[in-house]
Amino acid sequence: MEYHSHFVIKRRNEMADVNNVTLTGRLVRDAELKKTTRNVTICEFSIANNFTKRTGDVWSKDANYFDLAIFDKKAMGLYPFLKQGVLVGVEAELRQNRWEKDGKKRSSIEIHVRDINLLSSPKNTQEQEHDSTESQDEETGSNYPEGDDPQLDIY
């Protein structure tokens, strides 16, 4: 077998860089849908991520506010459901923008959503208006008349 010095052998122990962010929070306002000049659809929204902190012997509640973006088909599909107050869980990655303005170097971090889970439902959607016409039995929590509720018998 012949070996050549111009071949690069990747070491098996090398690890790829990791850029994962997982957040939960409530939308602070309704999402905004935009299109770029290159026809990319962007859905932008902000969430409040609550936490408690300790100052001396006193615990207090506080919140972080994060701006997030979803792109293309996911953006169009999720936009109607991303309303103020909705609880979401997101998996995302961080992207850094760098520029110079007035001789000063600046940067910002964007959170680009890869996956999102709606953990609560929006209050004012057409689907909920449909559902509100069906009354729910207060005792059983069922939308079916008594005795017609399909249940699975598990032994």
DSSP file (Angstrom, degrees, kcal/mol; ACC not computed):
  #  RESIDUE AA STRUCTURE BP1 BP2  ACC     N-H-->O    O-->H-N    N-H-->O    O-->H-N    TCO  KAPPA ALPHA  PHI   PSI    X-CA   Y-CA   Z-CA
    1    1 A M              0   0    0      0, 0.0     2,-0.4     0, 0.0     0, 0.0   0.000 360.0 360.0 360.0 142.0    0.0    0.0    0.0
    2    2 A E        -     0   0    0      2,-0.0     2,-0.4     0, 0.0     0, 0.0  -0.876 360.0-157.4-109.5 137.7    1.2    3.5   -0.8
    3    3 A Y        -     0   0    0     -2,-0.4     2,-0.4     3,-0.0     3,-0.0  -0.925   4.4-156.4-114.8 138.3    0.7    6.5    1.4
    4    4 A H    >   -     0   0    0     -2,-0.4     3,-1.2     1,-0.1    -2,-0.0  -0.913  17.5-137.8-116.1 141.7    0.8   10.1    0.1
    5    5 A S  T 3  S+     0   0    0     -2,-0.4    -1,-0.1     1,-0.2    -2,-0.0   0.662  97.5  67.7 -71.8 -16.3    1.5   13.1    2.3
    6    6 A H  T 3  S+     0   0    0      2,-0.1     2,-0.4    -3,-0.0    -1,-0.2   0.525  77.5  98.2 -85.7  -3.1   -1.2   15.2    0.7
    7    7 A F    <   -     0   0    0     -3,-1.2     2,-0.6     2,-0.0    -4,-0.0  -0.675  66.3-145.1 -81.5 136.1   -4.0   13.1    2.2
    8    8 A V        -     0   0    0     -2,-0.4     2,-0.6     2,-0.0    -2,-0.1  -0.901   8.7-156.2-103.7 124.4   -5.6   14.5    5.3
    9    9 A I        -     0   0    0     -2,-0.6     2,-0.4     0, 0.0    -2,-0.0  -0.879  11.4-139.1-101.9 122.0   -6.7   11.9    7.8
   10   10 A K        -     0   0    0     -2,-0.6     2,-0.2     1,-0.1    -2,-0.0  -0.634  22.1-120.8 -79.8 132.2   -9.4   13.0   10.2
   11   11 A R    >   -     0   0    0     -2,-0.4     3,-1.1     1,-0.1    -1,-0.1  -0.482  10.0-136.6 -71.8 141.2   -8.8   11.8   13.7
   12   12 A R  T 3  S+     0   0    0      1,-0.2    -1,-0.1    -2,-0.2    -2,-0.0   0.745 100.5  59.7 -69.8 -23.4  -11.6    9.7   15.2
   13   13 A N  T 3  S+     0   0    0      2,-0.1    -1,-0.2     0, 0.0     2,-0.2   0.474  76.6 114.4 -87.6  -1.9  -11.5   11.5   18.5
   14   14 A E    <   -     0   0    0     -3,-1.1     2,-0.4     1,-0.0    -4,-0.0  -0.491  55.3-149.1 -71.4 137.8  -12.4   14.9   17.0
   15   15 A M        -     0   0    0     -2,-0.2     2,-0.1     3,-0.0     3,-0.1  -0.852  12.7-120.5-107.6 142.6  -15.7   16.3   18.1
   16   16 A A        -     0   0    0     -2,-0.4     2,-0.1     1,-0.1    -1,-0.0  -0.469  39.6 -96.6 -73.5 151.8  -17.9   18.6   16.1
   17   17 A D        -     0   0    0     -2,-0.1     2,-0.5     1,-0.1    -1,-0.1  -0.392  37.5-136.3 -66.9 148.4  -18.8   22.0   17.6
   18   18 A V        +     0   0    0     -2,-0.1     2,-0.2    -3,-0.1    -1,-0.1  -0.925  27.5 170.6-113.2 131.3  -22.1   22.1   19.4
   19   19 A N        +     0   0    0     -2,-0.5     2,-0.4     2,-0.0    -2,-0.0  -0.659  25.7 141.6-138.1  78.4  -24.5   25.0   19.0
   20   20 A N        -     0   0    0     -2,-0.2     2,-0.4    73,-0.1    73,-0.2  -0.972  23.5-177.4-125.7 135.9  -27.8   24.0   20.7
   21   21 A V  E     -A   92   0A   0     71,-2.4    71,-3.0    -2,-0.4     2,-0.5  -1.000   4.7-168.6-130.8 131.9  -30.2   26.2   22.8
   22   22 A T  E     +A   91   0A   0     -2,-0.4     2,-0.3    69,-0.2    69,-0.2  -0.989  18.1 165.6-121.9 125.5  -33.3   24.9   24.5
   23   23 A L  E     -A   90   0A   0     67,-2.1    67,-3.0    -2,-0.5     2,-0.3  -0.963  22.0-163.8-136.3 150.5  -35.8   27.4   25.9
   24   24 A T  E     +A   89   0A   0     -2,-0.3     2,-0.3    65,-0.2    65,-0.2  -0.971  32.3 124.3-126.3 151.2  -39.3   27.6   27.2
   25   25 A G  E     -A   88   0A   0     63,-1.9    63,-2.9    -2,-0.3     2,-0.4  -0.958  53.2 -89.2 175.1 172.0  -41.3   30.8   27.7
   26   26 A R  E     -AB  87  48A   0     22,-1.6    22,-2.5    -2,-0.3    61,-0.2  -0.826  43.9-107.3-103.4 140.6  -44.4   32.8   26.8
   27   27 A L  E     - B   0  47A   0     59,-2.1    58,-2.8    -2,-0.4    20,-0.3  -0.444  20.9-155.3 -64.2 132.5  -44.7   35.0   23.8
   28   28 A V  S    S-     0   0    0     18,-2.0     2,-0.3    56,-0.2    -1,-0.2   0.660  75.7  -2.0 -85.7 -16.6  -44.7   38.7   24.9
   29   29 A R  S    S-     0   0    0     17,-0.5    17,-0.4    54,-0.1    -1,-0.2  -0.960  96.1 -68.1-159.7 167.7  -46.6   39.8   21.9
   30   30 A D        -     0   0    0     -2,-0.3    53,-0.2    53,-0.1    -2,-0.0  -0.313  60.1-103.6 -60.8 145.0  -48.1   38.3   18.7
   31   31 A A        -     0   0    0     51,-2.6     2,-0.4    48,-0.3    14,-0.2  -0.266  29.7-134.1 -66.8 157.1  -45.5   37.1   16.2
   32   32 A E  E     -C   44   0A   0     12,-2.8    12,-2.7     2,-0.0     2,-0.5  -0.950   9.1-148.7-116.4 136.8  -44.7   39.2   13.0
   33   33 A L  E     +C   43   0A   0     -2,-0.4     2,-0.3    10,-0.2    10,-0.2  -0.909  24.1 170.7-107.3 128.2  -44.4   37.7    9.6
   34   34 A K  E     -C   42   0A   0      8,-3.0     8,-3.1    -2,-0.5     2,-0.4  -0.908  24.1-145.5-133.2 159.5  -41.9   39.3    7.1
   35   35 A K  E     -C   41   0A   0     -2,-0.3     6,-0.2     6,-0.2     2,-0.1  -0.994  18.4-139.2-124.8 135.3  -40.5   38.5    3.7
   36   36 A T    >   -     0   0    0      4,-2.2     3,-1.9    -2,-0.4     6,-0.0  -0.323  32.5-101.6 -83.0 171.9  -36.9   39.5    2.7
   37   37 A T  T 3  S+     0   0    0      1,-0.3    -1,-0.1     2,-0.1    -2,-0.0   0.731 126.2  57.8 -65.2 -20.7  -35.9   40.9   -0.7
   38   38 A R  T 3  S-     0   0    0      2,-0.1    -1,-0.3     0, 0.0    -2,-0.0   0.219 122.9-108.3 -92.9  14.4  -34.7   37.4   -1.5
   39   39 A N    <   +     0   0    0     -3,-1.9     2,-0.5     1,-0.2    -2,-0.1   0.782  68.0 149.3  66.5  31.5  -38.2   36.0   -0.8
   40   40 A V        -     0   0    0     32,-0.0    -4,-2.2    31,-0.0     2,-0.4  -0.849  42.4-135.7 -93.8 128.3  -37.3   34.3    2.5
   41   41 A T  E     -C   35   0A   0     -2,-0.5    31,-2.5    -6,-0.2     2,-0.4  -0.714  23.3-172.4 -86.0 130.7  -40.2   34.2    4.9
   42   42 A I  E     -CD  34  71A   0     -8,-3.1    -8,-3.0    -2,-0.4     2,-0.6  -0.989  14.2-162.2-127.4 129.5  -39.3   35.0    8.5
   43   43 A C  E     -CD  33  70A   0     27,-2.9    27,-2.2    -2,-0.4     2,-0.4  -0.951  17.4-168.0-108.7 114.2  -41.6   34.7   11.6
   44   44 A E  E     +CD  32  69A   0    -12,-2.7   -12,-2.8    -2,-0.6     2,-0.3  -0.853  15.4 154.7-107.2 137.8  -40.1   36.8   14.4
   45   45 A F  E     - D   0  68A   0     23,-2.0    23,-3.4    -2,-0.4     2,-0.4  -0.977  29.6-134.6-153.6 163.7  -41.3   36.6   18.0
   46   46 A S  E     - D   0  67A   0    -17,-0.4   -18,-2.0    -2,-0.3   -17,-0.5  -0.947  15.6-162.1-123.9 143.9  -40.1   37.3   21.5
   47   47 A I  E     -BD  27  66A   0     19,-2.3    19,-2.4    -2,-0.4     2,-0.5  -0.922  15.6-135.6-123.5 152.3  -40.5   35.1   24.6
   48   48 A A  E     -BD  26  65A   0    -22,-2.5   -22,-1.6    -2,-0.3     2,-0.6  -0.930  16.9-162.7-102.4 127.3  -40.2   35.8   28.3
   49   49 A N  E     - D   0  64A   0     15,-3.1    15,-2.4    -2,-0.5   -24,-0.1  -0.933  14.9-147.6-114.1 106.8  -38.2   33.1   30.2
   50   50 A N  E     + D   0  63A   0     -2,-0.6     2,-0.3    13,-0.2    13,-0.2  -0.412  24.7 161.7 -80.0 148.7  -38.9   33.4   33.9
   51   51 A F  E     - D   0  62A   0     11,-2.5    11,-2.8    -2,-0.1     2,-0.4  -0.970  31.7-122.4-153.9 164.6  -36.4   32.5   36.7
   52   52 A T  E     - D   0  61A   0     -2,-0.3     2,-0.3     9,-0.2     9,-0.2  -0.889  25.7-169.3-111.5 146.9  -35.8   33.2   40.4
   53   53 A K  E     - D   0  60A   0      7,-2.8     7,-2.7    -2,-0.4     2,-0.5  -0.950  15.6-132.1-135.2 156.2  -32.7   34.8   41.8
   54   54 A R  E     - D   0  59A   0     -2,-0.3     2,-0.5     5,-0.2     5,-0.2  -0.919  16.1-178.1-113.1 128.6  -31.3   35.3   45.2
   55   55 A T  E >  S- D   0  58A   0      3,-3.0     3,-1.9    -2,-0.5     2,-0.5  -0.928  72.4 -49.7-122.8 103.7  -30.0   38.5   46.5
   56   56 A G  T 3  S-     0   0    0     -2,-0.5    -2,-0.0     1,-0.3     0, 0.0  -0.591 122.6 -23.3  68.0-122.2  -28.7   38.0   50.0
   57   57 A D  T 3  S+     0   0    0     -2,-0.5     2,-0.5    -3,-0.1    -1,-0.3   0.358 120.2  95.8 -99.0   3.5  -31.5   36.1   51.8
   58   58 A V  E <   -D   55   0A   0     -3,-1.9    -3,-3.0     2,-0.0     2,-0.4  -0.838  57.9-156.7-104.8 128.9  -34.3   37.3   49.5
   59   59 A W  E     +D   54   0A   0     -2,-0.5     2,-0.3    -5,-0.2    -5,-0.2  -0.848  18.9 176.4 -98.5 136.6  -35.6   35.4   46.5
   60   60 A S  E     -D   53   0A   0     -7,-2.7    -7,-2.8    -2,-0.4     2,-0.3  -0.957  27.7-116.3-138.3 158.3  -37.3   37.3   43.7
   61   61 A K  E     +D   52   0A   0     -2,-0.3     2,-0.3    -9,-0.2    -9,-0.2  -0.707  37.7 162.1 -94.2 145.6  -38.7   36.5   40.4
   62   62 A D  E     -D   51   0A   0    -11,-2.8   -11,-2.5    -2,-0.3     2,-0.3  -0.887  22.2-136.9-148.3 176.8  -37.3   38.0   37.2
   63   63 A A  E     -D   50   0A   0     -2,-0.3     2,-0.4   -13,-0.2   -13,-0.2  -0.998   3.5-145.7-144.1 146.0  -37.4   37.3   33.4
   64   64 A N  E     -D   49   0A   0    -15,-2.4   -15,-3.1    -2,-0.3     2,-0.5  -0.855  19.7-146.1-100.9 146.5  -35.1   37.2   30.5
   65   65 A Y  E     -D   48   0A   0     -2,-0.4     2,-0.4   -17,-0.2   -17,-0.2  -0.970  16.7-172.9-118.1 126.1  -36.5   38.3   27.1
   66   66 A F  E     -D   47   0A   0    -19,-2.4   -19,-2.3    -2,-0.5     2,-0.5  -0.949  17.3-143.3-122.7 137.8  -35.3   36.6   23.9
   67   67 A D  E     -D   46   0A   0     -2,-0.4    44,-0.7   -21,-0.2     2,-0.3  -0.853  27.4-177.2 -96.2 131.3  -35.9   37.4   20.3
   68   68 A L  E     -De  45 111A   0    -23,-3.4   -23,-2.0    -2,-0.5     2,-0.3  -0.846  12.9-156.2-127.6 161.8  -36.3   34.4   18.0
   69   69 A A  E     -De  44 112A   0     42,-1.9    44,-2.8    -2,-0.3     2,-0.3  -1.000   4.2-167.2-142.3 140.1  -36.9   33.7   14.3
   70   70 A I  E     -D   43   0A   0    -27,-2.2   -27,-2.9    -2,-0.3     2,-0.3  -0.931  21.8-142.7-120.1 148.3  -38.3   30.8   12.3
   71   71 A F  E >>  -D   42   0A   0     42,-0.4     3,-0.9    -2,-0.3     4,-0.9  -0.807  40.5 -27.5-120.9 155.3  -37.9   30.6    8.6
   72   72 A D  H 3> S+     0   0    0    -31,-2.5     4,-2.0    -2,-0.3     3,-0.2  -0.132 119.9   3.1  55.3-129.0  -39.7   29.6    5.4
   73   73 A K  H 3> S+     0   0    0      1,-0.2     4,-2.5     2,-0.2    -1,-0.2   0.868 132.6  52.5 -62.6 -39.2  -42.5   26.9    5.5
   74   74 A K  H <> S+     0   0    0     -3,-0.9     4,-2.4     1,-0.2     5,-0.3   0.904 108.3  53.1 -61.1 -39.4  -42.3   26.5    9.3
   75   75 A A  H  X S+     0   0    0     -4,-0.9     4,-1.8    -3,-0.2    -2,-0.2   0.931 111.6  44.0 -61.4 -46.8  -42.7   30.3    9.7
   76   76 A M  H  < S+     0   0    0     -4,-2.0    -1,-0.2     1,-0.2    -2,-0.2   0.885 115.8  48.0 -67.3 -38.9  -45.8   30.3    7.5
   77   77 A G  H  < S+     0   0    0     -4,-2.5    -2,-0.2    -5,-0.2    -1,-0.2   0.859 118.7  37.5 -71.4 -35.8  -47.3   27.3    9.2
   78   78 A L  H >X S+     0   0    0     -4,-2.4     3,-1.9    -5,-0.2     4,-0.9   0.708  92.0  88.2 -91.0 -21.0  -46.7   28.4   12.8
   79   79 A Y  G >< S+     0   0    0     -4,-1.8     3,-1.0     1,-0.3   -48,-0.3   0.852  84.2  54.8 -48.0 -46.7  -47.4   32.1   12.4
   80   80 A P  G 34 S+     0   0    0      0, 0.0    -1,-0.3     0, 0.0    -2,-0.1   0.742 111.8  45.6 -63.2 -20.1  -51.2   31.9   13.1
   81   81 A F  G <4 S+     0   0    0     -3,-1.9     2,-1.6    -4,-0.1    -2,-0.2   0.573  86.3  92.2 -99.2 -11.1  -50.6   30.1   16.4
   82   82 A L    <<  +     0   0    0     -3,-1.0   -51,-2.6    -4,-0.9     2,-0.3  -0.593  58.2 150.6 -89.9  80.7  -47.8   32.3   17.8
   83   83 A K    >   -     0   0    0     -2,-1.6     3,-2.1   -53,-0.2   -56,-0.3  -0.724  55.5 -74.4-111.2 157.9  -49.9   34.7   19.8
   84   84 A Q  T 3  S+     0   0    0     -2,-0.3    39,-0.3     1,-0.3   -56,-0.2  -0.219 117.4  19.7 -51.7 132.6  -49.2   36.7   22.9
   85   85 A G  T 3  S+     0   0    0    -58,-2.8    -1,-0.3     1,-0.3     2,-0.2   0.218  85.2 136.8  92.6 -14.5  -49.3   34.5   26.1
   86   86 A V    <   -     0   0    0     -3,-2.1   -59,-2.1   -60,-0.1     2,-0.5  -0.477  52.2-132.0 -69.4 133.4  -48.7   31.2   24.3
   87   87 A L  E     -A   26   0A   0    -61,-0.2    32,-2.9    -2,-0.2    33,-1.0  -0.756  32.1-179.7 -87.0 127.9  -46.2   28.9   26.1
   88   88 A V  E     -AF  25 118A   0    -63,-2.9   -63,-1.9    -2,-0.5     2,-0.4  -0.919  24.5-151.6-128.3 153.9  -43.6   27.5   23.7
   89   89 A G  E     -AF  24 117A   0     28,-2.3    28,-2.9    -2,-0.3     2,-0.4  -0.996  25.6-171.8-119.0 129.7  -40.6   25.2   24.0
   90   90 A V  E     -AF  23 116A   0    -67,-3.0   -67,-2.1    -2,-0.4     2,-0.5  -0.935  24.3-158.3-127.6 147.0  -37.9   25.7   21.4
   91   91 A E  E     +AF  22 115A   0     24,-2.7    23,-2.9    -2,-0.4    24,-2.1  -0.992  39.4 150.4-114.2 129.1  -34.7   24.0   20.2
   92   92 A A  E     -AF  21 113A   0    -71,-3.0   -71,-2.4    -2,-0.5     2,-0.3  -0.818  38.8-124.2-147.6 179.9  -32.5   26.5   18.4
   93   93 A E  E     - F   0 112A   0     19,-2.0    19,-2.7    -2,-0.2     2,-0.3  -0.963  26.9-117.2-133.7 154.3  -29.1   27.6   17.5
   94   94 A L  E     - F   0 111A   0     -2,-0.3     2,-0.4    17,-0.2    17,-0.2  -0.714  24.3-169.3 -92.7 140.2  -27.3   30.9   18.0
   95   95 A R  E     - F   0 110A   0     15,-2.6    15,-3.5    -2,-0.3     2,-0.5  -0.998  10.1-148.0-128.0 133.9  -26.1   33.1   15.1
   96   96 A Q  E     - F   0 109A   0     -2,-0.4     2,-0.4    13,-0.2    13,-0.2  -0.869   6.0-162.2-105.8 132.6  -23.8   36.0   15.5
   97   97 A N  E     - F   0 108A   0     11,-2.9    11,-2.0    -2,-0.5     2,-0.4  -0.925   9.6-169.0-107.4 136.5  -23.9   39.1   13.3
   98   98 A R  E     + F   0 107A   0     -2,-0.4     2,-0.3     9,-0.2     9,-0.2  -0.977  16.2 148.0-126.6 141.0  -20.9   41.5   13.3
   99   99 A W  E     - F   0 106A   0      7,-2.2     7,-3.5    -2,-0.4     2,-0.4  -0.963  37.4-120.4-157.8 171.1  -20.6   44.9   11.8
  100  100 A E  E     + F   0 105A   0     -2,-0.3     2,-0.4     5,-0.2     5,-0.2  -0.980  26.0 177.3-123.2 133.6  -18.9   48.2   12.2
  101  101 A K  E >  S- F   0 104A   0      3,-2.7     3,-2.1    -2,-0.4    -2,-0.0  -0.991  70.8 -10.0-139.1 128.1  -20.7   51.5   12.7
  102  102 A D  T 3  S-     0   0    0     -2,-0.4     3,-0.1     1,-0.3    -1,-0.1   0.847 128.8 -55.9  54.0  37.2  -19.2   54.9   13.3
  103  103 A G  T 3  S+     0   0    0      1,-0.2     2,-0.4     0, 0.0    -1,-0.3   0.449 115.3 114.3  79.1  -0.2  -15.8   53.2   13.8
  104  104 A K  E <   - F   0 101A   0     -3,-2.1    -3,-2.7     0, 0.0     2,-0.4  -0.877  65.9-127.8-107.2 135.7  -17.1   50.9   16.6
  105  105 A K  E     - F   0 100A   0     -2,-0.4     2,-0.3    -5,-0.2    -5,-0.2  -0.633  33.9-177.8 -78.6 134.1  -17.3   47.2   16.2
  106  106 A R  E     - F   0  99A   0     -7,-3.5    -7,-2.2    -2,-0.4     2,-0.3  -0.889   9.6-178.5-129.7 160.1  -20.7   45.8   17.0
  107  107 A S  E     - F   0  98A   0     -2,-0.3     2,-0.3    -9,-0.2    -9,-0.2  -0.987   6.3-166.9-153.4 159.2  -22.3   42.4   17.2
  108  108 A S  E     - F   0  97A   0    -11,-2.0   -11,-2.9    -2,-0.3     2,-0.5  -0.982  17.5-132.9-144.5 154.8  -25.7   40.8   18.0
  109  109 A I  E     - F   0  96A   0     -2,-0.3     2,-0.4   -13,-0.2   -13,-0.2  -0.938  18.6-164.3-111.1 129.5  -26.8   37.3   18.7
  110  110 A E  E     - F   0  95A   0    -15,-3.5   -15,-2.6    -2,-0.5     2,-0.6  -0.866  13.9-140.1-109.1 147.6  -29.9   35.9   16.9
  111  111 A I  E     -eF  68  94A   0    -44,-0.7   -42,-1.9    -2,-0.4     2,-0.6  -0.930  16.5-163.3-108.6 112.1  -31.7   32.7   18.0
  112  112 A H  E     -eF  69  93A   0    -19,-2.7   -19,-2.0    -2,-0.6     2,-0.3  -0.857  16.8-134.0-100.1 118.0  -32.8   30.7   14.9
  113  113 A V  E     + F   0  92A   0    -44,-2.8   -42,-0.4    -2,-0.6   -21,-0.3  -0.525  27.9 174.2 -76.8 129.0  -35.4   28.1   15.8
  114  114 A R  E    S+     0   0A   0    -23,-2.9     2,-0.3     1,-0.4   -22,-0.2   0.793  74.4   8.4 -94.5 -42.3  -35.0   24.6   14.5
  115  115 A D  E     - F   0  91A   0    -24,-2.1   -24,-2.7     2,-0.0    -1,-0.4  -0.994  65.5-170.5-143.3 144.3  -38.0   23.0   16.3
  116  116 A I  E     - F   0  90A   0     -2,-0.3     2,-0.4   -26,-0.2   -26,-0.2  -0.998   6.5-161.6-139.7 140.8  -40.8   24.4   18.3
  117  117 A N  E     - F   0  89A   0    -28,-2.9   -28,-2.3    -2,-0.4     2,-0.7  -0.988  18.8-136.5-121.6 129.1  -43.5   22.9   20.5
  118  118 A L  E     - F   0  88A   0     -2,-0.4   -30,-0.2   -30,-0.2     3,-0.1  -0.767  21.4-178.2 -82.4 115.1  -46.7   24.8   21.4
  119  119 A L  S    S+     0   0    0    -32,-2.9     2,-0.3    -2,-0.7   -31,-0.2   0.511  70.4  21.2 -96.7  -7.1  -47.2   24.0   25.1
  120  120 A S  S    S-     0   0    0    -33,-1.0    -1,-0.1    -3,-0.1   -34,-0.0  -0.939  86.7-108.7-146.7 167.9  -50.4   25.9   25.4
  121  121 A S        -     0   0    0     -2,-0.3   -34,-0.1   -35,-0.1   -39,-0.0  -0.724  32.9-101.7-104.4 152.1  -53.0   27.0   22.8
  122  122 A P        -     0   0    0      0, 0.0     3,-0.4     0, 0.0   -37,-0.1  -0.361  25.6-136.4 -65.2 148.2  -53.7   30.5   21.5
  123  123 A K  S    S+     0   0    0    -39,-0.3     2,-0.5     1,-0.2   -38,-0.0   0.851  91.4  39.2 -76.3 -36.0  -56.8   32.2   23.0
  124  124 A N  S    S+     0   0    0      4,-0.0     2,-0.3     5,-0.0    -1,-0.2  -0.610  77.1 128.9-123.3  73.0  -58.3   33.6   19.8
  125  125 A T     >  -     0   0    0     -2,-0.5     4,-1.7    -3,-0.4     3,-0.1  -0.842  64.7-116.2-118.1 161.7  -58.0   31.4   16.8
  126  126 A Q  H  > S+     0   0    0     -2,-0.3     4,-1.9     1,-0.2     5,-0.1   0.874 114.6  57.9 -62.0 -37.0  -60.6   30.2   14.4
  127  127 A E  H  > S+     0   0    0      1,-0.2     4,-2.2     2,-0.2    -1,-0.2   0.904 106.1  48.5 -61.9 -40.2  -60.1   26.6   15.5
  128  128 A Q  H  > S+     0   0    0      1,-0.2     4,-2.1     2,-0.2    -1,-0.2   0.848 106.0  56.9 -70.1 -32.1  -61.0   27.5   19.1
  129  129 A E  H  X S+     0   0    0     -4,-1.7     4,-0.5     2,-0.2    -1,-0.2   0.902 108.7  48.2 -62.6 -38.7  -64.0   29.4   18.0
  130  130 A H  H >< S+     0   0    0     -4,-1.9     3,-1.2     1,-0.2     4,-0.4   0.938 112.1  48.4 -62.1 -47.6  -65.2   26.1   16.3
  131  131 A D  H >< S+     0   0    0     -4,-2.2     3,-1.2     1,-0.3    -2,-0.2   0.797 100.0  66.2 -65.0 -29.6  -64.4   24.2   19.5
  132  132 A S  H 3< S+     0   0    0     -4,-2.1    -1,-0.3     1,-0.3    -2,-0.2   0.704  90.3  64.9 -70.0 -17.0  -66.3   26.6   21.7
  133  133 A T  T << S+     0   0    0     -3,-1.2     2,-0.6    -4,-0.5    -1,-0.3   0.764  91.0  73.9 -74.7 -23.5  -69.6   25.7   20.0
  134  134 A E  S <  S-     0   0    0     -3,-1.2     2,-0.2    -4,-0.4    10,-0.1  -0.803  85.6-137.7 -89.9 121.6  -69.2   22.2   21.5
  135  135 A S        -     0   0    0     -2,-0.6     2,-0.5     8,-0.1    -2,-0.1  -0.510   9.8-135.7 -80.6 148.7  -69.9   22.3   25.1
  136  136 A Q        -     0   0    0     -2,-0.2     2,-0.3    -4,-0.1     7,-0.2  -0.881  22.2-113.8-105.1 132.7  -67.8   20.3   27.5
  137  137 A D     >  -     0   0    0      5,-3.5     4,-2.5    -2,-0.5     5,-0.3  -0.488  22.5-147.5 -63.8 122.8  -69.3   18.2   30.2
  138  138 A E  T  4 S+     0   0    0     -2,-0.3    -1,-0.2     1,-0.2    -2,-0.0   0.842  92.4  47.1 -65.3 -34.8  -68.2   19.9   33.5
  139  139 A E  T  4 S+     0   0    0      1,-0.1    -1,-0.2     3,-0.1    -2,-0.0   0.926 126.9  23.0 -74.8 -44.5  -68.1   16.6   35.5
  140  140 A T  T  4 S-     0   0    0      2,-0.1    -2,-0.2     0, 0.0    -1,-0.1   0.634  92.5-129.4 -99.9 -15.9  -66.2   14.4   33.0
  141  141 A G     <  +     0   0    0     -4,-2.5     2,-0.3     1,-0.3    -3,-0.1   0.700  63.9 136.8  73.7  18.1  -64.4   17.1   31.0
  142  142 A S        -     0   0    0     -5,-0.3    -5,-3.5     2,-0.2    -1,-0.3  -0.713  57.3-149.7-103.5 149.3  -65.7   15.3   27.8
  143  143 A N  S    S+     0   0    0     -2,-0.3    -8,-0.1    -7,-0.2    -1,-0.1   0.460  77.5  89.1 -88.0  -3.8  -67.2   16.8   24.7
  144  144 A Y  S    S-     0   0    0      1,-0.1    -7,-0.2    -7,-0.1     5,-0.2  -0.662  88.7-101.9 -95.1 148.6  -69.4   13.7   24.3
  145  145 A P    >   -     0   0    0      0, 0.0     3,-2.4     0, 0.0     4,-0.4  -0.310  60.6 -74.0 -61.1 154.1  -72.8   13.2   25.7
  146  146 A E  T 3  S+     0   0    0      1,-0.3     0, 0.0     2,-0.2     0, 0.0  -0.226 122.2  16.1 -54.4 132.8  -72.9   11.0   28.9
  147  147 A G  T 3  S+     0   0    0     -3,-0.1    -1,-0.3     2,-0.0     0, 0.0   0.172 110.9  80.4  89.5 -17.3  -72.4    7.4   28.0
  148  148 A D    <   +     0   0    0     -3,-2.4    -2,-0.2     2,-0.1    -1,-0.0   0.383  57.0 120.0-100.8   3.1  -71.1    8.1   24.4
  149  149 A D        -     0   0    0     -4,-0.4     2,-0.4    -5,-0.2    -2,-0.0  -0.566  65.4-131.5 -71.9 115.3  -67.5    8.9   25.5
  150  150 A P        +     0   0    0      0, 0.0     2,-0.3     0, 0.0    -1,-0.1  -0.543  36.2 173.9 -70.9 122.3  -65.2    6.5   23.7
  151  151 A Q        -     0   0    0     -2,-0.4     2,-0.5     2,-0.0     0, 0.0  -0.943  29.6-125.7-128.6 150.8  -62.8    5.1   26.3
  152  152 A L        -     0   0    0     -2,-0.3     2,-0.7     2,-0.0     0, 0.0  -0.817  17.3-140.0 -95.3 132.7  -60.2    2.4   26.2
  153  153 A D        -     0   0    0     -2,-0.5     2,-0.6     2,-0.0    -2,-0.0  -0.836  20.8-166.9 -90.0 118.9  -60.5   -0.4   28.7
  154  154 A I              0   0    0     -2,-0.7    -2,-0.0     1,-0.1     0, 0.0  -0.934 360.0 360.0-111.1 122.5  -56.9   -1.2   29.8
  155  155 A Y              0   0    0     -2,-0.6    -1,-0.1     0, 0.0    -2,-0.0   0.395 360.0 360.0-102.7 360.0  -56.4   -4.5   31.7
